[in-house]
Amino acid sequence: MTSAEHDPPMFPRRVTRTERIAADIHSFELRDPAGADLPEFSAGSHVSVRVPNGLVRKYSLCNDPAERDRYVIAVKREADGRGGSDSLIRDVAAGAELPVSAPINNFALTKSSAGYVFIAGGIGITPIMSMIRQLQANGDRFKLYYCTRSPDATAFRGDLAAPALRGKVTIHHDGGDLARALDLWPIVEKPRGHLYCCGPRGLMQAVRDMTGHWSPSAVHFESFTDAAPRRDDKPFTVRLARSGRVIEVPVGATILEALRAGGLDVPSSCESGTCGTCRTGLIAGEADHRDLVLSDDERARNIMVCVSRARGDELVIDR
């Protein structure tokens, strides 16, 4: 079974506007070519887009969910990625058509009378923009903490400076210096409402580490990665305990991709280690856990096959 067989159904969408909204970040407005309404979406949703070089990438919708005539996505050019974002930004102009899936939501807002805390880093602001647009329209309470390197690297800076958001938005610039990073502890010390975090893995891991005293159901993460393999990644094998089959996992491929290439149908959703759908039993071997779902105790006997790898030469999983 190939990865293409797991791509969601795609529909033609016309790019009606493109705009540079921050350093290396561009927005794209997508509409139905015939002018029809688009399928509804809820705050936190994303769509899959087949970019000109053939890759399929997921992008959060950042416009108001009340809008039915358009989808708006924002894309950051990732210099060390696999080329998806670069292809979209470089090769797509207004008037082009792109295959786009219907919206899917793995990062939905949970109703909370106690309000919401949002922590975003860089391009991680995109799903949160649709959330705060909806909450603002409904009169719900929220506070956004948005971390970027500099004002020029801050997407939606004008929108977030609107008078209606005064006192609800804190933007922190660290200049890329960890010593100047936002102090998260005062934000998460006292659990309140629901917390949503999206951004670089380091930021999300820090939030995860600091929110152990929160109810697990009140802390939500989302991550979309277009990252190249890590420098220390190496090939390994996965042994399937039930059949005895051995699957090779090369550098640049995930366990999930290798299993599917071997003809196995493996459930998944976010494919970024944040939703838990592809959780698989780990029977033997030492895993290099790269998810934001499993607790330390759970990691001894489970692995998220969409992102995690092996520290040694082989893992044995419950399949």
C-alpha positions as CSV (number, residue, x, y, z in Angstrom):
1,M,0.0,0.0,0.0
2,T,1.6,3.3,-1.1
3,S,1.5,6.6,0.8
4,A,-0.6,8.0,-2.1
5,E,-3.3,5.5,-1.2
6,H,-3.5,7.1,2.3
7,D,-3.8,10.7,1.0
8,P,-7.3,12.1,1.5
9,P,-9.6,12.8,-1.4
10,M,-8.5,16.1,-3.1
11,F,-10.6,18.8,-4.8
12,P,-9.5,21.7,-7.0
13,R,-9.2,25.0,-5.3
14,R,-8.1,28.2,-6.9
15,V,-5.5,30.4,-5.4
16,T,-7.1,33.9,-5.4
17,R,-4.5,35.7,-3.4
18,T,-0.9,35.2,-2.1
19,E,0.9,37.6,0.3
20,R,4.1,37.7,2.2
21,I,3.0,38.2,5.8
22,A,6.3,37.8,7.7
23,A,9.9,36.8,7.0
24,D,9.7,33.5,4.9
25,I,5.9,33.2,5.7
26,H,3.3,33.6,2.9
27,S,-0.4,33.3,3.1
28,F,-2.6,31.7,0.4
29,E,-6.3,32.3,-0.1
30,L,-8.1,29.3,-1.6
31,R,-11.6,29.3,-3.2
32,D,-13.8,27.0,-5.2
33,P,-13.1,27.6,-8.9
34,A,-16.9,27.9,-9.6
35,G,-17.5,30.2,-6.7
36,A,-19.4,27.7,-4.6
37,D,-19.3,27.6,-0.8
38,L,-16.5,25.4,0.6
39,P,-17.1,22.6,3.2
40,E,-17.5,24.0,6.7
41,F,-14.5,23.9,9.1
42,S,-14.1,24.3,12.8
43,A,-11.4,26.2,14.6
44,G,-8.2,24.3,14.6
45,S,-8.8,22.4,11.4
46,H,-6.2,21.8,8.7
47,V,-6.3,20.8,5.0
48,S,-3.9,18.6,3.0
49,V,-2.5,20.3,-0.1
50,R,-0.7,18.7,-3.0
51,V,2.1,21.2,-3.8
52,P,3.6,21.6,-7.3
53,N,6.5,19.2,-6.6
54,G,4.0,16.4,-5.8
55,L,4.4,16.3,-2.0
56,V,1.2,16.4,0.1
57,R,1.5,18.7,3.1
58,K,-0.9,19.7,5.9
59,Y,-1.6,23.3,6.6
60,S,-3.8,24.8,9.3
61,L,-6.7,27.1,8.3
62,C,-6.2,30.5,9.9
63,N,-9.3,32.4,8.8
64,D,-12.6,32.7,10.7
65,P,-14.5,29.4,10.7
66,A,-17.7,31.4,10.0
67,E,-16.4,32.1,6.5
68,R,-17.7,29.6,3.9
69,D,-16.3,31.2,0.7
70,R,-12.6,30.8,1.3
71,Y,-9.8,28.9,3.2
72,V,-6.7,30.8,4.2
73,I,-3.4,29.0,5.0
74,A,0.0,30.4,6.0
75,V,3.1,28.6,5.0
76,K,6.7,29.0,6.3
77,R,9.6,28.3,4.0
78,E,11.6,25.6,5.8
79,A,15.2,25.7,4.6
80,D,16.0,22.3,6.1
81,G,12.7,20.7,5.1
82,R,11.8,18.2,2.3
83,G,10.8,20.9,-0.2
84,G,7.0,21.1,0.3
85,S,6.8,24.6,1.6
86,D,9.5,25.9,-0.8
87,S,7.6,24.5,-3.7
88,L,4.3,26.1,-2.7
89,I,5.9,29.5,-2.0
90,R,8.2,29.5,-5.1
91,D,5.9,27.9,-7.7
92,V,2.3,29.0,-6.9
93,A,0.8,32.4,-7.8
94,A,-2.7,33.8,-7.8
95,G,-4.8,32.1,-10.5
96,A,-3.2,28.7,-10.0
97,E,-5.2,25.7,-8.9
98,L,-4.2,23.2,-6.2
99,P,-5.6,19.9,-5.1
100,V,-6.9,20.4,-1.6
101,S,-8.6,18.0,0.8
102,A,-11.7,18.7,2.9
103,P,-10.9,20.1,6.4
104,I,-9.9,17.7,9.2
105,N,-9.7,18.7,12.8
106,N,-7.3,17.0,15.3
107,F,-6.9,20.1,17.4
108,A,-10.5,21.1,18.1
109,L,-11.5,23.6,20.7
110,T,-13.0,22.0,23.8
111,K,-15.8,24.0,25.4
112,S,-14.3,25.6,28.6
113,S,-16.2,28.0,30.9
114,A,-12.8,28.7,32.5
115,G,-11.3,30.1,29.3
116,Y,-8.3,29.3,27.2
117,V,-4.6,29.7,27.2
118,F,-2.8,29.6,23.9
119,I,1.0,29.3,23.5
120,A,2.3,29.6,19.9
121,G,5.7,29.7,18.4
122,G,6.5,30.9,14.9
123,I,4.3,29.4,12.3
124,G,2.4,27.5,15.1
125,I,0.2,30.6,15.3
126,T,-1.8,29.5,12.3
127,P,-4.4,27.1,13.9
128,I,-4.7,29.4,16.9
129,M,-5.7,32.4,14.7
130,S,-8.9,30.6,13.7
131,M,-9.5,29.8,17.4
132,I,-9.1,33.3,18.6
133,R,-11.3,34.7,15.8
134,Q,-14.1,32.3,16.8
135,L,-13.6,33.0,20.6
136,Q,-13.5,36.8,20.0
137,A,-16.8,36.6,18.1
138,N,-18.4,34.5,20.9
139,G,-17.1,36.7,23.7
140,D,-15.1,33.9,25.3
141,R,-12.1,34.5,27.5
142,F,-8.6,33.7,26.3
143,K,-5.0,34.8,26.5
144,L,-2.4,34.3,23.7
145,Y,1.3,34.1,24.2
146,Y,3.1,34.2,20.9
147,C,6.9,33.6,20.7
148,T,8.9,34.7,17.6
149,R,12.4,35.8,16.8
150,S,11.6,39.3,15.8
151,P,8.8,41.7,14.7
152,D,9.6,40.9,11.1
153,A,9.2,37.2,11.8
154,T,5.8,37.6,13.4
155,A,2.9,36.5,11.3
156,F,-0.5,38.3,11.6
157,R,1.2,41.1,13.6
158,G,-1.4,43.6,12.4
159,D,-4.3,41.4,13.2
160,L,-3.0,40.7,16.7
161,A,-2.5,44.4,17.4
162,A,-6.2,45.2,16.9
163,P,-7.7,47.2,19.7
164,A,-10.2,44.5,20.4
165,L,-7.4,42.2,21.4
166,R,-5.6,44.6,23.7
167,G,-4.8,42.8,26.9
168,K,-5.4,39.4,25.4
169,V,-2.2,39.0,23.4
170,T,1.4,39.0,24.5
171,I,4.1,38.8,21.8
172,H,7.6,37.9,22.9
173,H,10.7,38.2,20.7
174,D,13.8,36.3,21.8
175,G,16.1,37.0,18.8
176,G,16.8,33.3,18.6
177,D,18.6,33.3,22.0
178,L,17.4,30.6,24.4
179,A,18.5,32.8,27.3
180,R,15.8,35.3,26.2
181,A,13.1,32.8,25.8
182,L,9.7,33.4,27.3
183,D,9.4,32.2,30.9
184,L,6.6,29.7,30.6
185,W,6.2,28.8,34.3
186,P,4.1,31.8,35.4
187,I,1.8,31.0,32.5
188,V,1.2,27.4,33.3
189,E,1.8,27.3,37.1
190,K,-1.9,27.5,37.9
191,P,-4.1,25.3,35.7
192,R,-7.0,27.2,34.3
193,G,-9.3,26.2,31.4
194,H,-7.8,24.5,28.4
195,L,-4.3,25.1,27.1
196,Y,-3.4,24.8,23.4
197,C,0.2,24.8,22.1
198,C,1.5,24.8,18.6
199,G,5.0,25.6,17.5
200,P,8.6,24.2,17.3
201,R,9.0,20.9,19.0
202,G,11.3,22.4,21.7
203,L,8.6,24.8,22.8
204,M,6.0,22.1,22.8
205,Q,8.2,19.8,24.8
206,A,8.9,22.5,27.3
207,V,5.1,23.1,27.7
208,R,4.5,19.4,28.1
209,D,7.2,19.1,30.7
210,M,5.7,22.0,32.7
211,T,2.1,20.9,32.6
212,G,2.3,17.6,34.4
213,H,0.1,19.0,37.1
214,W,-2.6,19.8,34.6
215,S,-5.4,17.4,33.7
216,P,-4.1,15.6,30.6
217,S,-7.4,16.2,28.8
218,A,-6.9,20.0,29.3
219,V,-3.6,20.3,27.4
220,H,-3.5,20.0,23.6
221,F,-0.7,20.0,21.1
222,E,-0.4,20.2,17.3
223,S,2.6,20.0,15.1
224,F,3.1,19.7,11.4
225,T,6.6,18.8,10.3
226,D,8.3,19.0,7.0
227,A,11.7,18.3,8.5
228,A,14.7,16.6,7.1
229,P,16.2,13.6,8.9
230,R,18.2,14.4,12.0
231,R,22.0,14.2,11.7
232,D,22.1,11.2,14.0
233,D,19.3,9.2,12.4
234,K,20.3,5.7,11.2
235,P,18.5,2.8,9.5
236,F,17.0,0.1,11.7
237,T,14.6,-2.8,11.5
238,V,11.1,-3.4,13.0
239,R,10.1,-6.9,13.8
240,L,6.4,-7.7,13.8
241,A,5.8,-9.9,16.8
242,R,2.6,-11.6,15.5
243,S,3.9,-12.6,12.0
244,G,7.7,-12.5,12.5
245,R,8.1,-10.2,9.5
246,V,11.0,-7.8,9.5
247,I,10.6,-4.4,8.0
248,E,13.5,-2.2,7.1
249,V,13.2,1.5,8.1
250,P,15.7,3.7,6.2
251,V,16.9,7.1,7.1
252,G,14.3,9.7,5.8
253,A,11.3,7.3,6.3
254,T,9.1,6.8,9.4
255,I,8.1,3.5,10.8
256,L,4.6,4.3,9.7
257,E,5.8,4.9,6.1
258,A,7.9,1.7,6.1
259,L,5.0,-0.4,7.4
260,R,2.7,0.9,4.8
261,A,5.3,0.3,2.1
262,G,5.3,-3.2,3.3
263,G,1.6,-3.6,2.6
264,L,0.3,-3.0,6.2
265,D,-2.6,-0.8,6.9
266,V,-1.8,1.3,9.9
267,P,-4.3,3.8,11.3
268,S,-3.0,7.4,11.7
269,S,-4.2,10.9,11.6
270,C,-1.9,13.8,12.5
271,E,1.3,12.0,11.6
272,S,3.2,14.4,13.8
273,G,3.1,12.6,17.2
274,T,0.4,14.7,18.8
275,C,-2.9,12.9,18.4
276,G,-2.3,9.3,19.5
277,T,-4.0,7.5,16.7
278,C,-1.0,5.4,15.6
279,R,0.0,4.3,19.1
280,T,1.5,0.8,18.8
281,G,2.6,-1.7,21.5
282,L,6.4,-1.8,22.0
283,I,7.6,-5.3,23.0
284,A,11.4,-5.0,22.8
285,G,14.1,-2.6,21.8
286,E,14.9,1.0,22.9
287,A,12.8,3.6,21.2
288,D,13.8,7.1,20.4
289,H,10.5,8.7,21.4
290,R,9.7,11.9,19.5
291,D,6.0,12.3,20.3
292,L,4.1,14.6,22.6
293,V,1.4,12.1,23.6
294,L,2.9,9.3,25.7
295,S,3.7,9.7,29.4
296,D,7.1,8.4,30.6
297,D,5.4,5.3,32.0
298,E,3.6,4.7,28.7
299,R,6.8,5.0,26.7
300,A,8.1,1.8,28.2
301,R,5.5,-0.2,26.4
302,N,4.2,1.9,23.5
303,I,5.6,3.8,20.5
304,M,4.1,6.4,18.2
305,V,5.1,5.0,14.8
306,C,4.5,8.2,12.9
307,V,7.5,10.0,14.4
308,S,9.6,7.9,16.7
309,R,12.6,5.7,15.8
310,A,14.9,3.2,17.3
311,R,18.0,3.9,19.3
312,G,19.5,0.5,18.5
313,D,19.3,-1.8,15.5
314,E,15.8,-3.2,16.0
315,L,12.4,-2.7,17.6
316,V,9.8,-5.4,18.1
317,I,6.3,-4.1,18.0
318,D,2.9,-5.6,18.6
319,R,1.6,-6.2,15.1
